[in-house]
Amino acid sequence: MNVSWNWPSTPSLKPSKQNARTHSKKQIRQIIGRMLRPGKCTHPRLADEHGNAIAGHARLMAAVDLDLKTVPVFVIAGLTALDIDLVRHPYGRGTMC
């Protein structure tokens, strides 16, 4: 497993169809409100080496709505499907922003 910090272009990240939760427009607006406050949205998204989002889907949706060109991402390479599933589910149970 290899982890790197990156600032990829927002459109290059692909949301996962196996995302643990869905987010209403109201939730995305709330996240946008938090993202606009200085220093309040410091948690990066997680993605695999192919740009597939593992965690941070709502923050990614908010970044797209804000038309942000890049977003902070931890890229985790070399994960198996089981590893990704184990990483993804804890993030699907709470809001991290």
mmCIF file as gemmi writes it, N, C-alpha and C atoms, coordinates in Angstrom:
data_model
loop_
_atom_site.group_PDB
_atom_site.id
_atom_site.type_symbol
_atom_site.label_atom_id
_atom_site.label_alt_id
_atom_site.label_comp_id
_atom_site.label_asym_id
_atom_site.label_entity_id
_atom_site.label_seq_id
_atom_site.pdbx_PDB_ins_code
_atom_site.Cartn_x
_atom_site.Cartn_y
_atom_site.Cartn_z
_atom_site.occupancy
_atom_site.B_iso_or_equiv
_atom_site.pdbx_formal_charge
_atom_site.auth_seq_id
_atom_site.auth_asym_id
_atom_site.pdbx_PDB_model_num
ATOM 1 N N . MET Axp A 1 ? 0.855 -1.179 0 1 0 ? 1 A 1
ATOM 2 C CA . MET Axp A 1 ? 0 0 0 1 0 ? 1 A 1
ATOM 3 C C . MET Axp A 1 ? 0.89 1.228 0 1 0 ? 1 A 1
ATOM 4 N N . ASN Axp A 2 ? 0.542 2.195 -0.815 1 0 ? 2 A 1
ATOM 5 C CA . ASN Axp A 2 ? 1.287 3.435 -0.943 1 0 ? 2 A 1
ATOM 6 C C . ASN Axp A 2 ? 0.304 4.598 -0.831 1 0 ? 2 A 1
ATOM 7 N N . VAL Axp A 3 ? 0.595 5.562 0.039 1 0 ? 3 A 1
ATOM 8 C CA . VAL Axp A 3 ? -0.286 6.714 0.24 1 0 ? 3 A 1
ATOM 9 C C . VAL Axp A 3 ? 0.442 7.978 -0.176 1 0 ? 3 A 1
ATOM 10 N N . SER Axp A 4 ? -0.237 8.811 -0.958 1 0 ? 4 A 1
ATOM 11 C CA . SER Axp A 4 ? 0.351 10.089 -1.35 1 0 ? 4 A 1
ATOM 12 C C . SER Axp A 4 ? -0.702 11.185 -1.24 1 0 ? 4 A 1
ATOM 13 N N . TRP Axp A 5 ? -0.238 12.394 -1.046 1 0 ? 5 A 1
ATOM 14 C CA . TRP Axp A 5 ? -1.09 13.581 -0.944 1 0 ? 5 A 1
ATOM 15 C C . TRP Axp A 5 ? -1.105 14.214 -2.317 1 0 ? 5 A 1
ATOM 16 N N . ASN Axp A 6 ? -2.283 14.601 -2.798 1 0 ? 6 A 1
ATOM 17 C CA . ASN Axp A 6 ? -2.388 15.11 -4.151 1 0 ? 6 A 1
ATOM 18 C C . ASN Axp A 6 ? -3.477 16.174 -4.225 1 0 ? 6 A 1
ATOM 19 N N . TRP Axp A 7 ? -3.427 16.997 -5.251 1 0 ? 7 A 1
ATOM 20 C CA . TRP Axp A 7 ? -4.462 17.994 -5.538 1 0 ? 7 A 1
ATOM 21 C C . TRP Axp A 7 ? -4.943 17.787 -6.971 1 0 ? 7 A 1
ATOM 22 N N . PRO Axp A 8 ? -5.656 16.677 -7.254 1 0 ? 8 A 1
ATOM 23 C CA . PRO Axp A 8 ? -6.098 16.436 -8.63 1 0 ? 8 A 1
ATOM 24 C C . PRO Axp A 8 ? -7.223 17.379 -9.029 1 0 ? 8 A 1
ATOM 25 N N . SER Axp A 9 ? -7.458 17.468 -10.33 1 0 ? 9 A 1
ATOM 26 C CA . SER Axp A 9 ? -8.587 18.275 -10.785 1 0 ? 9 A 1
ATOM 27 C C . SER Axp A 9 ? -9.876 17.599 -10.314 1 0 ? 9 A 1
ATOM 28 N N . THR Axp A 10 ? -10.811 18.399 -9.899 1 0 ? 10 A 1
ATOM 29 C CA . THR Axp A 10 ? -12.065 17.88 -9.36 1 0 ? 10 A 1
ATOM 30 C C . THR Axp A 10 ? -12.772 16.945 -10.348 1 0 ? 10 A 1
ATOM 31 N N . PRO Axp A 11 ? -12.854 17.309 -11.642 1 0 ? 11 A 1
ATOM 32 C CA . PRO Axp A 11 ? -13.558 16.403 -12.57 1 0 ? 11 A 1
ATOM 33 C C . PRO Axp A 11 ? -12.861 15.056 -12.785 1 0 ? 11 A 1
ATOM 34 N N . SER Axp A 12 ? -11.589 14.941 -12.417 1 0 ? 12 A 1
ATOM 35 C CA . SER Axp A 12 ? -10.885 13.676 -12.636 1 0 ? 12 A 1
ATOM 36 C C . SER Axp A 12 ? -11.256 12.616 -11.604 1 0 ? 12 A 1
ATOM 37 N N . LEU Axp A 13 ? -11.89 13.015 -10.499 1 0 ? 13 A 1
ATOM 38 C CA . LEU Axp A 13 ? -12.316 12.055 -9.473 1 0 ? 13 A 1
ATOM 39 C C . LEU Axp A 13 ? -13.679 11.486 -9.83 1 0 ? 13 A 1
ATOM 40 N N . LYS Axp A 14 ? -13.81 10.181 -9.685 1 0 ? 14 A 1
ATOM 41 C CA . LYS Axp A 14 ? -15.049 9.512 -10.05 1 0 ? 14 A 1
ATOM 42 C C . LYS Axp A 14 ? -15.741 8.99 -8.789 1 0 ? 14 A 1
ATOM 43 N N . PRO Axp A 15 ? -16.984 9.408 -8.532 1 0 ? 15 A 1
ATOM 44 C CA . PRO Axp A 15 ? -17.715 8.879 -7.376 1 0 ? 15 A 1
ATOM 45 C C . PRO Axp A 15 ? -17.921 7.372 -7.52 1 0 ? 15 A 1
ATOM 46 N N . SER Axp A 16 ? -17.952 6.679 -6.413 1 0 ? 16 A 1
ATOM 47 C CA . SER Axp A 16 ? -18.147 5.238 -6.417 1 0 ? 16 A 1
ATOM 48 C C . SER Axp A 16 ? -19.621 4.887 -6.406 1 0 ? 16 A 1
ATOM 49 N N . LYS Axp A 17 ? -19.984 3.894 -7.194 1 0 ? 17 A 1
ATOM 50 C CA . LYS Axp A 17 ? -21.367 3.406 -7.166 1 0 ? 17 A 1
ATOM 51 C C . LYS Axp A 17 ? -21.648 2.663 -5.864 1 0 ? 17 A 1
ATOM 52 N N . GLN Axp A 18 ? -20.595 2.253 -5.145 1 0 ? 18 A 1
ATOM 53 C CA . GLN Axp A 18 ? -20.764 1.557 -3.873 1 0 ? 18 A 1
ATOM 54 C C . GLN Axp A 18 ? -20.669 2.501 -2.68 1 0 ? 18 A 1
ATOM 55 N N . ASN Axp A 19 ? -20.861 3.793 -2.913 1 0 ? 19 A 1
ATOM 56 C CA . ASN Axp A 19 ? -20.835 4.751 -1.818 1 0 ? 19 A 1
ATOM 57 C C . ASN Axp A 19 ? -21.822 4.292 -0.737 1 0 ? 19 A 1
ATOM 58 N N . ALA Axp A 20 ? -21.377 4.363 0.507 1 0 ? 20 A 1
ATOM 59 C CA . ALA Axp A 20 ? -22.176 3.831 1.615 1 0 ? 20 A 1
ATOM 60 C C . ALA Axp A 20 ? -23.446 4.629 1.892 1 0 ? 20 A 1
ATOM 61 N N . ARG Axp A 21 ? -23.491 5.895 1.471 1 0 ? 21 A 1
ATOM 62 C CA . ARG Axp A 21 ? -24.688 6.675 1.723 1 0 ? 21 A 1
ATOM 63 C C . ARG Axp A 21 ? -24.962 7.646 0.588 1 0 ? 21 A 1
ATOM 64 N N . THR Axp A 22 ? -26.187 8.118 0.553 1 0 ? 22 A 1
ATOM 65 C CA . THR Axp A 22 ? -26.557 9.145 -0.4 1 0 ? 22 A 1
ATOM 66 C C . THR Axp A 22 ? -26.734 10.448 0.371 1 0 ? 22 A 1
ATOM 67 N N . HIS Axp A 23 ? -26.647 11.544 -0.342 1 0 ? 23 A 1
ATOM 68 C CA . HIS Axp A 23 ? -26.707 12.855 0.31 1 0 ? 23 A 1
ATOM 69 C C . HIS Axp A 23 ? -27.755 13.711 -0.384 1 0 ? 23 A 1
ATOM 70 N N . SER Axp A 24 ? -28.611 14.321 0.418 1 0 ? 24 A 1
ATOM 71 C CA . SER Axp A 24 ? -29.635 15.207 -0.13 1 0 ? 24 A 1
ATOM 72 C C . SER Axp A 24 ? -29 16.533 -0.529 1 0 ? 24 A 1
ATOM 73 N N . LYS Axp A 25 ? -29.723 17.294 -1.315 1 0 ? 25 A 1
ATOM 74 C CA . LYS Axp A 25 ? -29.245 18.631 -1.701 1 0 ? 25 A 1
ATOM 75 C C . LYS Axp A 25 ? -29.045 19.497 -0.461 1 0 ? 25 A 1
ATOM 76 N N . LYS Axp A 26 ? -29.921 19.333 0.545 1 0 ? 26 A 1
ATOM 77 C CA . LYS Axp A 26 ? -29.79 20.089 1.783 1 0 ? 26 A 1
ATOM 78 C C . LYS Axp A 26 ? -28.471 19.762 2.473 1 0 ? 26 A 1
ATOM 79 N N . GLN Axp A 27 ? -28.106 18.474 2.532 1 0 ? 27 A 1
ATOM 80 C CA . GLN Axp A 27 ? -26.836 18.092 3.152 1 0 ? 27 A 1
ATOM 81 C C . GLN Axp A 27 ? -25.653 18.681 2.392 1 0 ? 27 A 1
ATOM 82 N N . ILE Axp A 28 ? -25.73 18.664 1.071 1 0 ? 28 A 1
ATOM 83 C CA . ILE Axp A 28 ? -24.638 19.219 0.265 1 0 ? 28 A 1
ATOM 84 C C . ILE Axp A 28 ? -24.528 20.722 0.517 1 0 ? 28 A 1
ATOM 85 N N . ARG Axp A 29 ? -25.659 21.43 0.619 1 0 ? 29 A 1
ATOM 86 C CA . ARG Axp A 29 ? -25.623 22.875 0.925 1 0 ? 29 A 1
ATOM 87 C C . ARG Axp A 29 ? -24.987 23.125 2.294 1 0 ? 29 A 1
ATOM 88 N N . GLN Axp A 30 ? -25.292 22.259 3.272 1 0 ? 30 A 1
ATOM 89 C CA . GLN Axp A 30 ? -24.69 22.405 4.596 1 0 ? 30 A 1
ATOM 90 C C . GLN Axp A 30 ? -23.174 22.209 4.527 1 0 ? 30 A 1
ATOM 91 N N . ILE Axp A 31 ? -22.74 21.243 3.762 1 0 ? 31 A 1
ATOM 92 C CA . ILE Axp A 31 ? -21.301 21.003 3.606 1 0 ? 31 A 1
ATOM 93 C C . ILE Axp A 31 ? -20.653 22.175 2.897 1 0 ? 31 A 1
ATOM 94 N N . ILE Axp A 32 ? -21.315 22.713 1.881 1 0 ? 32 A 1
ATOM 95 C CA . ILE Axp A 32 ? -20.791 23.899 1.187 1 0 ? 32 A 1
ATOM 96 C C . ILE Axp A 32 ? -20.604 25.035 2.192 1 0 ? 32 A 1
ATOM 97 N N . GLY Axp A 33 ? -21.601 25.235 3.074 1 0 ? 33 A 1
ATOM 98 C CA . GLY Axp A 33 ? -21.486 26.282 4.091 1 0 ? 33 A 1
ATOM 99 C C . GLY Axp A 33 ? -20.272 26.077 4.978 1 0 ? 33 A 1
ATOM 100 N N . ARG Axp A 34 ? -19.996 24.833 5.35 1 0 ? 34 A 1
ATOM 101 C CA . ARG Axp A 34 ? -18.812 24.549 6.169 1 0 ? 34 A 1
ATOM 102 C C . ARG Axp A 34 ? -17.531 24.74 5.37 1 0 ? 34 A 1
ATOM 103 N N . MET Axp A 35 ? -17.551 24.361 4.093 1 0 ? 35 A 1
ATOM 104 C CA . MET Axp A 35 ? -16.349 24.484 3.269 1 0 ? 35 A 1
ATOM 105 C C . MET Axp A 35 ? -15.95 25.945 3.064 1 0 ? 35 A 1
ATOM 106 N N . LEU Axp A 36 ? -16.931 26.836 3.107 1 0 ? 36 A 1
ATOM 107 C CA . LEU Axp A 36 ? -16.648 28.25 2.861 1 0 ? 36 A 1
ATOM 108 C C . LEU Axp A 36 ? -16.087 28.964 4.08 1 0 ? 36 A 1
ATOM 109 N N . ARG Axp A 37 ? -16.161 28.348 5.254 1 0 ? 37 A 1
ATOM 110 C CA . ARG Axp A 37 ? -15.592 28.955 6.454 1 0 ? 37 A 1
ATOM 111 C C . ARG Axp A 37 ? -14.104 28.638 6.513 1 0 ? 37 A 1
ATOM 112 N N . PRO Axp A 38 ? -13.268 29.643 6.761 1 0 ? 38 A 1
ATOM 113 C CA . PRO Axp A 38 ? -11.816 29.415 6.789 1 0 ? 38 A 1
ATOM 114 C C . PRO Axp A 38 ? -11.419 28.328 7.785 1 0 ? 38 A 1
ATOM 115 N N . GLY Axp A 39 ? -10.645 27.369 7.321 1 0 ? 39 A 1
ATOM 116 C CA . GLY Axp A 39 ? -10.111 26.324 8.174 1 0 ? 39 A 1
ATOM 117 C C . GLY Axp A 39 ? -11.115 25.299 8.661 1 0 ? 39 A 1
ATOM 118 N N . LYS Axp A 40 ? -12.326 25.307 8.143 1 0 ? 40 A 1
ATOM 119 C CA . LYS Axp A 40 ? -13.365 24.415 8.647 1 0 ? 40 A 1
ATOM 120 C C . LYS Axp A 40 ? -13.506 23.125 7.841 1 0 ? 40 A 1
ATOM 121 N N . CYS Axp A 41 ? -12.93 23.043 6.687 1 0 ? 41 A 1
ATOM 122 C CA . CYS Axp A 41 ? -13.035 21.81 5.905 1 0 ? 41 A 1
ATOM 123 C C . CYS Axp A 41 ? -11.628 21.362 5.546 1 0 ? 41 A 1
ATOM 124 N N . THR Axp A 42 ? -11.031 20.622 6.451 1 0 ? 42 A 1
ATOM 125 C CA . THR Axp A 42 ? -9.634 20.234 6.271 1 0 ? 42 A 1
ATOM 126 C C . THR Axp A 42 ? -9.452 18.748 5.98 1 0 ? 42 A 1
ATOM 127 N N . HIS Axp A 43 ? -10.543 17.974 6.008 1 0 ? 43 A 1
ATOM 128 C CA . HIS Axp A 43 ? -10.433 16.544 5.737 1 0 ? 43 A 1
ATOM 129 C C . HIS Axp A 43 ? -10.372 16.306 4.232 1 0 ? 43 A 1
ATOM 130 N N . PRO Axp A 44 ? -9.317 15.663 3.753 1 0 ? 44 A 1
ATOM 131 C CA . PRO Axp A 44 ? -9.238 15.382 2.319 1 0 ? 44 A 1
ATOM 132 C C . PRO Axp A 44 ? -10.157 14.229 1.934 1 0 ? 44 A 1
ATOM 133 N N . ARG Axp A 45 ? -10.396 14.112 0.655 1 0 ? 45 A 1
ATOM 134 C CA . ARG Axp A 45 ? -11.126 12.974 0.135 1 0 ? 45 A 1
ATOM 135 C C . ARG Axp A 45 ? -10.133 11.819 0.035 1 0 ? 45 A 1
ATOM 136 N N . LEU Axp A 46 ? -10.602 10.599 -0.074 1 0 ? 46 A 1
ATOM 137 C CA . LEU Axp A 46 ? -9.745 9.439 -0.289 1 0 ? 46 A 1
ATOM 138 C C . LEU Axp A 46 ? -10.07 8.862 -1.663 1 0 ? 46 A 1
ATOM 139 N N . ALA Axp A 47 ? -9.031 8.504 -2.421 1 0 ? 47 A 1
ATOM 140 C CA . ALA Axp A 47 ? -9.235 7.92 -3.741 1 0 ? 47 A 1
ATOM 141 C C . ALA Axp A 47 ? -8.185 6.847 -3.988 1 0 ? 47 A 1
ATOM 142 N N . ASP Axp A 48 ? -8.5 5.936 -4.909 1 0 ? 48 A 1
ATOM 143 C CA . ASP Axp A 48 ? -7.49 4.959 -5.298 1 0 ? 48 A 1
ATOM 144 C C . ASP Axp A 48 ? -6.615 5.564 -6.39 1 0 ? 48 A 1
ATOM 145 N N . GLU Axp A 49 ? -5.643 4.799 -6.845 1 0 ? 49 A 1
ATOM 146 C CA . GLU Axp A 49 ? -4.693 5.318 -7.83 1 0 ? 49 A 1
ATOM 147 C C . GLU Axp A 49 ? -5.317 5.576 -9.198 1 0 ? 49 A 1
ATOM 148 N N . HIS Axp A 50 ? -6.571 5.143 -9.401 1 0 ? 50 A 1
ATOM 149 C CA . HIS Axp A 50 ? -7.261 5.358 -10.671 1 0 ? 50 A 1
ATOM 150 C C . HIS Axp A 50 ? -8.235 6.532 -10.611 1 0 ? 50 A 1
ATOM 151 N N . GLY Axp A 51 ? -8.26 7.252 -9.484 1 0 ? 51 A 1
ATOM 152 C CA . GLY Axp A 51 ? -9.152 8.401 -9.342 1 0 ? 51 A 1
ATOM 153 C C . GLY Axp A 51 ? -10.558 8.038 -8.897 1 0 ? 51 A 1
ATOM 154 N N . ASN Axp A 52 ? -10.757 6.798 -8.45 1 0 ? 52 A 1
ATOM 155 C CA . ASN Axp A 52 ? -12.068 6.386 -7.937 1 0 ? 52 A 1
ATOM 156 C C . ASN Axp A 52 ? -12.185 6.801 -6.475 1 0 ? 52 A 1
ATOM 157 N N . ALA Axp A 53 ? -13.218 7.566 -6.169 1 0 ? 53 A 1
ATOM 158 C CA . ALA Axp A 53 ? -13.412 8.028 -4.794 1 0 ? 53 A 1
ATOM 159 C C . ALA Axp A 53 ? -13.691 6.848 -3.875 1 0 ? 53 A 1
ATOM 160 N N . ILE Axp A 54 ? -13.022 6.834 -2.734 1 0 ? 54 A 1
ATOM 161 C CA . ILE Axp A 54 ? -13.259 5.824 -1.701 1 0 ? 54 A 1
ATOM 162 C C . ILE Axp A 54 ? -14.088 6.437 -0.587 1 0 ? 54 A 1
ATOM 163 N N . ALA Axp A 55 ? -13.77 7.655 -0.189 1 0 ? 55 A 1
ATOM 164 C CA . ALA Axp A 55 ? -14.501 8.36 0.864 1 0 ? 55 A 1
ATOM 165 C C . ALA Axp A 55 ? -14.459 9.851 0.57 1 0 ? 55 A 1
ATOM 166 N N . GLY Axp A 56 ? -15.459 10.559 1.053 1 0 ? 56 A 1
ATOM 167 C CA . GLY Axp A 56 ? -15.528 12.001 0.819 1 0 ? 56 A 1
ATOM 168 C C . GLY Axp A 56 ? -16.428 12.365 -0.346 1 0 ? 56 A 1
ATOM 169 N N . HIS Axp A 57 ? -17.383 11.489 -0.656 1 0 ? 57 A 1
ATOM 170 C CA . HIS Axp A 57 ? -18.274 11.731 -1.789 1 0 ? 57 A 1
ATOM 171 C C . HIS Axp A 57 ? -19.069 13.024 -1.646 1 0 ? 57 A 1
ATOM 172 N N . ALA Axp A 58 ? -19.597 13.29 -0.457 1 0 ? 58 A 1
ATOM 173 C CA . ALA Axp A 58 ? -20.39 14.51 -0.266 1 0 ? 58 A 1
ATOM 174 C C . ALA Axp A 58 ? -19.51 15.744 -0.423 1 0 ? 58 A 1
ATOM 175 N N . ARG Axp A 59 ? -18.289 15.685 0.115 1 0 ? 59 A 1
ATOM 176 C CA . ARG Axp A 59 ? -17.37 16.815 -0.042 1 0 ? 59 A 1
ATOM 177 C C . ARG Axp A 59 ? -16.982 17.004 -1.502 1 0 ? 59 A 1
ATOM 178 N N . LEU Axp A 60 ? -16.876 15.904 -2.241 1 0 ? 60 A 1
ATOM 179 C CA . LEU Axp A 60 ? -16.6 15.994 -3.675 1 0 ? 60 A 1
ATOM 180 C C . LEU Axp A 60 ? -17.77 16.645 -4.405 1 0 ? 60 A 1
ATOM 181 N N . MET Axp A 61 ? -19.011 16.237 -4.063 1 0 ? 61 A 1
ATOM 182 C CA . MET Axp A 61 ? -20.19 16.847 -4.674 1 0 ? 61 A 1
ATOM 183 C C . MET Axp A 61 ? -20.255 18.343 -4.361 1 0 ? 61 A 1
ATOM 184 N N . ALA Axp A 62 ? -19.925 18.711 -3.131 1 0 ? 62 A 1
ATOM 185 C CA . ALA Axp A 62 ? -19.931 20.125 -2.749 1 0 ? 62 A 1
ATOM 186 C C . ALA Axp A 62 ? -18.864 20.89 -3.528 1 0 ? 62 A 1
ATOM 187 N N . ALA Axp A 63 ? -17.696 20.293 -3.706 1 0 ? 63 A 1
ATOM 188 C CA . ALA Axp A 63 ? -16.622 20.947 -4.461 1 0 ? 63 A 1
ATOM 189 C C . ALA Axp A 63 ? -17.027 21.168 -5.909 1 0 ? 63 A 1
ATOM 190 N N . VAL Axp A 64 ? -17.727 20.198 -6.488 1 0 ? 64 A 1
ATOM 191 C CA . VAL Axp A 64 ? -18.224 20.351 -7.862 1 0 ? 64 A 1
ATOM 192 C C . VAL Axp A 64 ? -19.233 21.49 -7.916 1 0 ? 64 A 1
ATOM 193 N N . ASP Axp A 65 ? -20.165 21.54 -6.944 1 0 ? 65 A 1
ATOM 194 C CA . ASP Axp A 65 ? -21.162 22.619 -6.912 1 0 ? 65 A 1
ATOM 195 C C . ASP Axp A 65 ? -20.502 23.988 -6.753 1 0 ? 65 A 1
ATOM 196 N N . LEU Axp A 66 ? -19.383 24.041 -6.009 1 0 ? 66 A 1
ATOM 197 C CA . LEU Axp A 66 ? -18.657 25.301 -5.823 1 0 ? 66 A 1
ATOM 198 C C . LEU Axp A 66 ? -17.756 25.627 -7.009 1 0 ? 66 A 1
ATOM 199 N N . ASP Axp A 67 ? -17.688 24.716 -7.975 1 0 ? 67 A 1
ATOM 200 C CA . ASP Axp A 67 ? -16.832 24.861 -9.156 1 0 ? 67 A 1
ATOM 201 C C . ASP Axp A 67 ? -15.348 24.978 -8.774 1 0 ? 67 A 1
ATOM 202 N N . LEU Axp A 68 ? -14.957 24.22 -7.733 1 0 ? 68 A 1
ATOM 203 C CA . LEU Axp A 68 ? -13.544 24.186 -7.354 1 0 ? 68 A 1
ATOM 204 C C . LEU Axp A 68 ? -12.778 23.389 -8.404 1 0 ? 68 A 1
ATOM 205 N N . LYS Axp A 69 ? -11.663 23.898 -8.822 1 0 ? 69 A 1
ATOM 206 C CA . LYS Axp A 69 ? -10.878 23.231 -9.876 1 0 ? 69 A 1
ATOM 207 C C . LYS Axp A 69 ? -10.067 22.063 -9.343 1 0 ? 69 A 1
ATOM 208 N N . THR Axp A 70 ? -9.61 22.148 -8.096 1 0 ? 70 A 1
ATOM 209 C CA . THR Axp A 70 ? -8.846 21.07 -7.479 1 0 ? 70 A 1
ATOM 210 C C . THR Axp A 70 ? -9.342 20.868 -6.057 1 0 ? 70 A 1
ATOM 211 N N . VAL Axp A 71 ? -9.09 19.676 -5.523 1 0 ? 71 A 1
ATOM 212 C CA . VAL Axp A 71 ? -9.46 19.358 -4.147 1 0 ? 71 A 1
ATOM 213 C C . VAL Axp A 71 ? -8.345 18.531 -3.515 1 0 ? 71 A 1
ATOM 214 N N . PRO Axp A 72 ? -8.174 18.626 -2.178 1 0 ? 72 A 1
ATOM 215 C CA . PRO Axp A 72 ? -7.151 17.808 -1.531 1 0 ? 72 A 1
ATOM 216 C C . PRO Axp A 72 ? -7.592 16.344 -1.465 1 0 ? 72 A 1
ATOM 217 N N . VAL Axp A 73 ? -6.673 15.458 -1.816 1 0 ? 73 A 1
ATOM 218 C CA . VAL Axp A 73 ? -6.989 14.028 -1.857 1 0 ? 73 A 1
ATOM 219 C C . VAL Axp A 73 ? -5.803 13.225 -1.346 1 0 ? 73 A 1
ATOM 220 N N . PHE Axp A 74 ? -6.09 12.234 -0.498 1 0 ? 74 A 1
ATOM 221 C CA . PHE Axp A 74 ? -5.109 11.212 -0.189 1 0 ? 74 A 1
ATOM 222 C C . PHE Axp A 74 ? -5.34 10.102 -1.201 1 0 ? 74 A 1
ATOM 223 N N . VAL Axp A 75 ? -4.321 9.808 -2 1 0 ? 75 A 1
ATOM 224 C CA . VAL Axp A 75 ? -4.401 8.723 -2.972 1 0 ? 75 A 1
ATOM 225 C C . VAL Axp A 75 ? -3.781 7.486 -2.324 1 0 ? 75 A 1
ATOM 226 N N . ILE Axp A 76 ? -4.547 6.417 -2.25 1 0 ? 76 A 1
ATOM 227 C CA . ILE Axp A 76 ? -4.083 5.173 -1.643 1 0 ? 76 A 1
ATOM 228 C C . ILE Axp A 76 ? -3.996 4.125 -2.745 1 0 ? 76 A 1
ATOM 229 N N . ALA Axp A 77 ? -2.782 3.737 -3.075 1 0 ? 77 A 1
ATOM 230 C CA . ALA Axp A 77 ? -2.559 2.776 -4.152 1 0 ? 77 A 1
ATOM 231 C C . ALA Axp A 77 ? -2.369 1.371 -3.588 1 0 ? 77 A 1
ATOM 232 N N . GLY Axp A 78 ? -2.773 0.392 -4.355 1 0 ? 78 A 1
ATOM 233 C CA . GLY Axp A 78 ? -2.522 -0.997 -4.005 1 0 ? 78 A 1
ATOM 234 C C . GLY Axp A 78 ? -3.543 -1.642 -3.091 1 0 ? 78 A 1
ATOM 235 N N . LEU Axp A 79 ? -4.722 -1.045 -2.956 1 0 ? 79 A 1
ATOM 236 C CA . LEU Axp A 79 ? -5.756 -1.63 -2.108 1 0 ? 79 A 1
ATOM 237 C C . LEU Axp A 79 ? -6.544 -2.696 -2.868 1 0 ? 79 A 1
ATOM 238 N N . THR Axp A 80 ? -6.915 -3.745 -2.185 1 0 ? 80 A 1
ATOM 239 C CA . THR Axp A 80 ? -7.819 -4.737 -2.761 1 0 ? 80 A 1
ATOM 240 C C . THR Axp A 80 ? -9.248 -4.229 -2.61 1 0 ? 80 A 1
ATOM 241 N N . ALA Axp A 81 ? -10.182 -4.889 -3.267 1 0 ? 81 A 1
ATOM 242 C CA . ALA Axp A 81 ? -11.599 -4.512 -3.135 1 0 ? 81 A 1
ATOM 243 C C . ALA Axp A 81 ? -12.05 -4.615 -1.683 1 0 ? 81 A 1
ATOM 244 N N . LEU Axp A 82 ? -11.578 -5.622 -0.972 1 0 ? 82 A 1
ATOM 245 C CA . LEU Axp A 82 ? -11.924 -5.768 0.442 1 0 ? 82 A 1
ATOM 246 C C . LEU Axp A 82 ? -11.348 -4.613 1.264 1 0 ? 82 A 1
ATOM 247 N N . ASP Axp A 83 ? -10.086 -4.233 0.995 1 0 ? 83 A 1
ATOM 248 C CA . ASP Axp A 83 ? -9.475 -3.101 1.695 1 0 ? 83 A 1
ATOM 249 C C . ASP Axp A 83 ? -10.303 -1.837 1.498 1 0 ? 83 A 1
ATOM 250 N N . ILE Axp A 84 ? -10.708 -1.593 0.26 1 0 ? 84 A 1
ATOM 251 C CA . ILE Axp A 84 ? -11.491 -0.389 -0.059 1 0 ? 84 A 1
ATOM 252 C C . ILE Axp A 84 ? -12.817 -0.429 0.697 1 0 ? 84 A 1
ATOM 253 N N . ASP Axp A 85 ? -13.456 -1.589 0.724 1 0 ? 85 A 1
ATOM 254 C CA . ASP Axp A 85 ? -14.719 -1.727 1.437 1 0 ? 85 A 1
ATOM 255 C C . ASP Axp A 85 ? -14.541 -1.429 2.922 1 0 ? 85 A 1
ATOM 256 N N . LEU Axp A 86 ? -13.468 -1.911 3.516 1 0 ? 86 A 1
ATOM 257 C CA . LEU Axp A 86 ? -13.207 -1.67 4.934 1 0 ? 86 A 1
ATOM 258 C C . LEU Axp A 86 ? -12.906 -0.2 5.215 1 0 ? 86 A 1
ATOM 259 N N . VAL Axp A 87 ? -12.247 0.471 4.297 1 0 ? 87 A 1
ATOM 260 C CA . VAL Axp A 87 ? -11.959 1.904 4.461 1 0 ? 87 A 1
ATOM 261 C C . VAL Axp A 87 ? -13.229 2.72 4.264 1 0 ? 87 A 1
ATOM 262 N N . ARG Axp A 88 ? -14.037 2.35 3.295 1 0 ? 88 A 1
ATOM 263 C CA . ARG Axp A 88 ? -15.214 3.138 2.906 1 0 ? 88 A 1
ATOM 264 C C . ARG Axp A 88 ? -16.292 3.157 3.984 1 0 ? 88 A 1
ATOM 265 N N . HIS Axp A 89 ? -16.614 2.045 4.594 1 0 ? 89 A 1
ATOM 266 C CA . HIS Axp A 89 ? -17.78 1.996 5.47 1 0 ? 89 A 1
ATOM 267 C C . HIS Axp A 89 ? -17.723 2.876 6.71 1 0 ? 89 A 1
ATOM 268 N N . PRO Axp A 90 ? -16.592 3.028 7.391 1 0 ? 90 A 1
ATOM 269 C CA . PRO Axp A 90 ? -16.607 3.947 8.541 1 0 ? 90 A 1
ATOM 270 C C . PRO Axp A 90 ? -16.947 5.379 8.133 1 0 ? 90 A 1
ATOM 271 N N . TYR Axp A 91 ? -16.546 5.789 6.936 1 0 ? 91 A 1
ATOM 272 C CA . TYR Axp A 91 ? -16.836 7.145 6.476 1 0 ? 91 A 1
ATOM 273 C C . TYR Axp A 91 ? -18.31 7.298 6.12 1 0 ? 91 A 1
ATOM 274 N N . GLY Axp A 92 ? -18.99 6.218 5.806 1 0 ? 92 A 1
ATOM 275 C CA . GLY Axp A 92 ? -20.393 6.283 5.447 1 0 ? 92 A 1
ATOM 276 C C . GLY Axp A 92 ? -21.32 6.406 6.628 1 0 ? 92 A 1
ATOM 277 N N . ARG Axp A 93 ? -20.761 6.383 7.83 1 0 ? 93 A 1
ATOM 278 C CA . ARG Axp A 93 ? -21.609 6.437 9.029 1 0 ? 93 A 1
ATOM 279 C C . ARG Axp A 93 ? -21.578 7.789 9.727 1 0 ? 93 A 1
ATOM 280 N N . GLY Axp A 94 ? -20.839 8.742 9.207 1 0 ? 94 A 1
ATOM 281 C CA . GLY Axp A 94 ? -20.779 10.054 9.857 1 0 ? 94 A 1
ATOM 282 C C . GLY Axp A 94 ? -20.302 11.109 8.888 1 0 ? 94 A 1
ATOM 283 N N . THR Axp A 95 ? -20.465 12.345 9.251 1 0 ? 95 A 1
ATOM 284 C CA . THR Axp A 95 ? -20.035 13.436 8.393 1 0 ? 95 A 1
ATOM 285 C C . THR Axp A 95 ? -18.649 13.878 8.786 1 0 ? 95 A 1
ATOM 286 N N . MET Axp A 96 ? -17.754 13.944 7.835 1 0 ? 96 A 1
ATOM 287 C CA . MET Axp A 96 ? -16.381 14.353 8.097 1 0 ? 96 A 1
ATOM 288 C C . MET Axp A 96 ? -16.081 15.591 7.247 1 0 ? 96 A 1
ATOM 289 N N . CYS Axp A 97 ? -16.296 16.717 7.752 1 0 ? 97 A 1
ATOM 290 C CA . CYS Axp A 97 ? -15.971 17.928 7.008 1 0 ? 97 A 1
ATOM 291 C C . CYS Axp A 97 ? -15.726 19.06 7.974 1 0 ? 97 A 1
